[in-house]
């Protein structure tokens, strides 16, 4: 099975909007589960422990902001998300439709996200958003910004590596085992996520 990306300006732009709404709905449903929320908090606590100098502050921030994030997520609508990230036009209201080959569609989406993550302008936008979020942390603002500058690029690189190495669509159960084609692994330059030291 070959995965392809949807081209900008292609006749499939409506498909991109429908895809976005479909997978935004699936993602929101997944994020509403208590087990998912617990796993996210646990993973973030583990990540905090990888930064000993800021571990306590990091855990405080996780414990404070992650519940707020999940509360915010609970009020989001897939259509709004897709409009906000410019995958759907404001006037365009495409109801989520199930695609016959959801697995291939999911891989198209992951390819699109991966392509955007490799764009230096998008990376800069992400770093800027994180820095703006630090502004609301009052007494932790400077430490937060230092962490963003120090670890932001590493996290983005690790996210790219994760998306290239992991079958996100299988993890999200969009693809069944029979739909996943076994391919020869492509050797990649290994970058440690966050060291155990």
QUIUR-V255695 format. One record per helix or strand. SS is the DSSP state (H for helix, E for strand). FROM is the first residue (numbers start at 1). LEN is the number of residues. Records with the same first field share a line. If there is no record, write none. Layout:
SS->FROM-LEN / FROM-LEN
//
This chain:
H->13-20 / 34-16 / 52-23 / 78-7 / 102-16 / 120-46 / 168-4
//
